[in-house]
């Protein structure tokens, strides 16, 4: 049975369940997101003589969500790719079951258990995020257990990956970036102050290559995320430390520190400034480069995605920006980044370059958003040596995206 037939069968079953009981609710989410890009140096800087690239990528999603008292179930399918990737008469599509989970709640919602393929989004999504900018997004096969009582939340996530039902051994070698993962998250929201504090601990099982015969090394990431919102300010800080062993059996000792402040001048204008530090300078025996794991990296280190979460020489990111509501239906955002390596590389300076990111977002109609932007990067000889490309060549990236995302309440009795 194809993926599309599976989704249709599941939808029919859920709709039938809605008719049989009055406390049932069925909703349908659909999304068509199409984005054209002009890549003149994003992700990998251009060298002299290199040509720019143009393409259109697209995401089509359809999901059905069913709720009944203390039980919820969601199944979804998505088709992603680039225009022209499939033949005009392609017999087999590339649709995948991107989402399939069930959630049970107990004791008036204080406890829950969620099982299946799902997205994990925590705090500012620095380490665990949906990565919605990417055409596919981030998805995990996991069991998530949770508790909430007043101002306190506690979540436990357990995940283990295999490519098949093995008869011998535990070698994985599959597409997921980890073999197994355990995460514990605690969040506290104060009543006395506009303060939110989170504590997170992640244990990541990383397989030791194809010659490791399934042997697994474990890396731990522990840290905190703090948000403070007094009056017209929004202040955010985070710190994480990594230890254990990486997939190359190196001893890990790395950390990330971040601080950012946003000031609301009036409801139409906000300004911000911040600083991120990711340690670096790994050796043959010691991994000092911080690994930002499975977060929404596009959100933090520049829209051109030169630094997707781990960089051998580490990173200083000095940033400033402004966001404005130009009209009730139109908003604009401008961000500046100055990048430096955390550890000097060879005889080069630490300076990597400057990036400027502009984005406009327009509300076309209900459920339809049009957005676009342009980014420019002025690099240095250090950037050339570490990331390739030529700092004498213009590095830029432009994009235009339409997002159609209706949600329909199908039935409620």
Secondary structure by P-SEA (a helix, b strand, c coil): ccaaaaaaaaaaaaaaaaaacccbbbbbbbbbbbbbbbcccccccccccbbbbbbccbbbbbbbbbbcccbbbbbbbbbbbcccccccccccccccccccbbbbbcccccccccccbbbbbccccccccccccccccccccbbbbbcccccbbbbbbbbbbbcccccccccccccccccbbbbbbbbbbbccccbbbbbbbbbbbbbccccccbbbbbbbbbbbbbbbbcccbbbbbbbbbbbcccccccbbbcbbbbbbbbbccccccccccbbbbbbbbccccccccccccccccccccccccccccccccbbbbbbccccccccccbbbbbbbbbbbbcccccccccccbbbbbbbbbbbccccbbbbcbbbbbbccaaaaaaccccccccccccbbbbbbbbbbccccc
